[in-house]
Amino acid sequence: MSHEQAGSISFFQRYLTVWVFLCMVAGVLIGYTMPAVPAFLDTLQVMGISIPIAVLIWVMIYPMMMSVDFKQIQAIGREPKGLFVTWAANWLIKPFTMYAISYFFLYVVFGAWIPADLAQGYLAGAVLLGAAPCTAMVFVWSALAKGNPGYTVVQVATNDLIVLIAFVPIVKFLLGVSQVVVPYGVLFMSVFLFVVIPLAGGIATRVFVVKEKGLDYFEQTFIHKFDTVTTWGLLLTLVIIFSSQALVILSNPIHILLIAVPLTLQAFFIFFIAYGACRLLKLPFDIAAPAGFIGASNFFELSVAVAIALFGVTSPAALATTVGVLTEVPIMLTLVRIAMVTK
């Protein structure tokens, strides 16, 4: 890697929090002063999934997918504990602690500021987030923390299979909603777009480059050409998300902050459970960190889509899931930093 590349990487990583904040502010300013821009971007959708954000997610996770080696995946059978921790944290703990923590803050701690009917809607949105652990963005957080690419793919893929089975029963149980309408098209499209396509493309690229130039060239030179790509994709994604939610942020600043409190505490709580369990089990850091990231982040495409389908686009539940989108990146960047410090 050249000195210029190394300097660029450290420059971005050292001040990444600053860039994130500036992009959030820029997004809100764009959305407020030029509403036609996010309005146009919102029209670029396929089955409820934003095409611009999908492209940027590909940009972010493609370098990690190129690092996937089938030998790593074959070796997972000899070290399945990381998968067990991921499954237990995501499905036996997270949905129920999300409900408990959100209920406590929305109804008790913030009861004087949030009317009961709004608290009920916000709680519903929090539950939808809690029952949908992350898919695509986990690859970004894992890449930033130098996680095991092959193991992360399997963790995410098996998690997606469980979503198909467990999401509806958990939401019905916690919310008492008898008719949970799950847009399975959004679910399957997200998995296809954010796991299948980039994984296939990454593996094909790896095979081609290794065949043409050799493994040493691929690992020491080629893969490092993409070192700053993930960061650029992340920052541009933030601008788009915050521009599309500018009016929501500016019209509900206090409630957004109040909703963010239990969501933030839940993210840290579930991360330390999964990450801590992996470390107690003596699992390698590159397995432990992604296990914590999956539960701490959310499958917000699915959560937002279900909230809108169940309660409407202007509902408190939809607002709560939107807050989940807004808080995702700052929280996860903090957790990545914590993971790296405790490595």
N, C-alpha and C positions, 0 to 999 in steps of 0.2 A: 504494500500500500504506500502511496506517495505521501510526502510530508503535507502536501496541500489537502489530500483526502483526510488524513488524520486530524489536521487542524480544523477542517470543516466539521467533522463529526464531533469533536470535543466542543466546538463553538456552539453547535446546535444543542447538544445534550446539556451543556453547562447552563444555557439560558432558555431551555425548553419551556419552563414555567412562564417566563416572560413572553415568549412567542405565543403560547397558548392564550394568555390573557389578552394580548394585543389582537389576536385573531377573533376572540370572542367579542371584543369591543367593536372591531371592524365589521363583523357580521351583523351586530345590532344596528350600527350606523347605516349600513347598506340597506338593511330591511326597513328601517324607519324613513330614510331619506329617498330611497329608490325602491319602493315596494314592488315595482314592476319586475325587478330582477328575480327575487324569490318566487313571485307569482309565476313567472315563466319557467323557472327551474322545477316548480311543483307540478307543472304539466308533463314533465319528462318522467313518466312513471310506467312501470310494467307490473301489474297486479299489486299495486300499492307500494312498490319498491322504487326508490329514487334512482334513476339511471346515473346521474352524475355522482351520487354517493357510492353507488355500486362500482363505478369505474375507479373511484379513488380508493375504495377498499381493496380492489384488485391490485392497484399500485402499491398499497401498503403491505399486502400479505404475499404478493408474488415472490419477492426475494426469499422469504422463509420457506415457501413451497419448493423452491429450487434446491433448498438445503435438505429436503427429505430424502433419506436413503432407505430403500426397502429393507436393508439389513437391520436398521434401527427398528423398523416396524416388526420384523420377525422376532426380534429379541424381547419384545414387550411381554410375551408369554412367560418369560423367566422373571419378570418383575411387574406383576399385575397389581401390586399394592397401591400404586398411584391411581389406577383406575377405580379401585374400590373406594379410596378416599374421595375422589371426585364425585362419584355417584352418591355416596352417603351424604356429603356436604350439600350437594345440589338438590337432592330429592327427599332426604329424611330430615334435614335440618332447615335449609334456607327458606322454603315457603312459609314455614310455621313461625320462625323467628322474625321474618319480615312482617307477618301479621301482628305478632305480639309487640314488637318494637314500634311499629307504625300506629297501632291502636293506642298504646300508652302515650305517645307524644301528641297525636292528633286529638284524642279525646280528653286526656288528663292534663298534660303539661301545657298544651296550647289551647285548651278548651275555652279560655276566655276570649281568644282571638278568632277561633274558627267555629262557626255555627255547626250544630250537630249534623244537619243535612249535607253540608259541604264536607265535613269530616268523613261521613260515610262514603261519599264519592271518592275522596282522596285515598281512603283506605282500600277501596276496590282497585284503584289504579296501582297502588303499592303491591297488592297481592298479585296482580297480573304480571308485574315486574319480577316478583319473587318466585313465581312459578315458571319463569322462562329464563334460565341461565344462558349465558352468551354463546354465540356461534362465531361470527366472522372476526370481530374485533379482538378476540382472544389471541389470534395469530399475531396481531400487532403488539400486544402487551408481552407475549411470549418472546417475540423477536427482540424487543427492546431489552428484555431481561436475559437474553441469550438462552432461552429455553430449548429443550430437545425438540426439534421440528417434527420428527416422526412420531414421538410419543404424544405431542400436542395434537396432531392430526387425529390420532386414535381417540384421545380424550374427548375431542370435540365431536367426532363422528358418532361415538357411542352415546354421547349426551343428546345429540339430535334424535337418535332413535328412541331414547327414553321420553323426550318431549312429545313425540307422537302418541305415546301411551299414557303418560302421567299428567300432562298439562290440564286436560279437561276435568278429570276426577278431582284434582287438587283444588282447582278454581271453584268447582261446584261445592266442595266441602267447606272451604274457607269463606266463601261469599254467600253460600246458600242460593246461588243463582241456578235455577233449574234448567234454563235453556242457554247454555254457553255456546255461542256461535263462533267456532274457530275457523278462520279462513285458511284452510289447509293449502290452498293454492299459494298463499304468501309463505307458508311454512316450507313447502317443498321447493318453491322457487328460490327462497333464501339459501337453503342447503345446496341446491344445484349451483347457484351463482357464486356463493362464497366459500364453498368447500370443493365441490366436484370439479368445476371449471378451472380455478386457479391451481388446484392440486395436479390435475392432468397436464396443464400447461407447464407448470414448474418442473414436473418430472420429465416431460418431453425435452424441455430446455436443458436440464441437467444431463440427460442421456446424450443429447446431440453434442453439447460442448465437450463433455468428457471423451466422447468418441473421436471428436475432431482434434482437440487440443490436449487431452489428458487430464487426469484427476488433479494433479498439482496445480495446473493452470486454473482450473475451475475454482479450487478452494483458496488459492493464494491471490488470484488476480480477478477473475471474472466476477465472482460473487460480491467482491468489494466495490464493484462499479455501482452497486445499488445501495450503498451504505446510508446515504441521506434521502433515498427515495421515500422510505416509510415516514420520515419526519415531514417531508413536504406534503405527502398525501394526507397525513393527520391534520396538519394546519389548514389545508384547503377544505377538508371535511368540516372542520370547526366553523369556518367562515360561512359555509352553506347552511349548516344546521342553525346557527345563531341568527342568520339573516331571515330564515324561514320562520323563526319563533320570536322575532323582534317585538312584535306588537303584544304577544302573550307576556313576554318578560316585562315590558314597560307598563302594561296595564295591571299586572298582578305581582308586583315586586315583593310585597310582604309575604303573601301566601306561598310564593315560589320558594322563598327562603325557609319558611316553616316546613314545607313538604320536604325540602332537601335535607333537613336535619335527620329524620329517621332513616331516609334512604342512605345517607352517608354513613351513619353509625352501623347500619346493617351490612353495608359493603365491607367496612373494616372488620366487623365481627366475623363474617363468614370467611373472609380471607385468612384471618389468623387461625380459625379453626382448621381449615383445609391445609394451609401452609404449615401450621404448627404440627398437625398430625403427621404430615409427610416427614418433617424433620425428626419427630420422635421415633418414627419407623425407620430412621436412618436412610431415607431415600435421597438420591442425588438432588442437588439444587435445581438442575435443569428439568426435573420432573415435578418437584415440590412447588416451584413458583407458578407454572401454568395451572396446576391443580387449584391453587388459591385464586388465580385470576378468573377462572371460568365461573365460579360461584359469585365472586364479587361484582362482576359485570353482568349485563342483562341483554337478552335477545329483544332489543327495543322495537325492532320492526314488527315482531309478532305481538308484543304487548300493546303498542299503539294501535295496531290494526284491530285487535280484539276489543280494546276499550271503545273505539269508535263504533264498531259493529254492535256492541252490547248497549252502550249508553249514549252514543252520539258524539259528534265532533267537538261540540262546545261544552261537553260534560266535565264535571270535576275529575272524573276518572281519567279522561283523556288528558287533562292538564297534568295530573300526577304522573302519568307515563311519560309525558313530554319533559317534565322535570327530571325524570330518570335519564332521558337522553342528554339533557343539558349538563347534568352533574357527572356523567359517565367519564369523560376524558380527564378532567382535573383529578377526580378520585383515583382513577386507575394509574395515572402518571405518578401520583403520590405513592401508591402501592408498589409500583415498579421500582421506585426509588428506595422504598423500605426493604423490598426484597433484595436489591443489589447491595444495600448497606449491610444486611444480615447474611450475605452469601458466605 
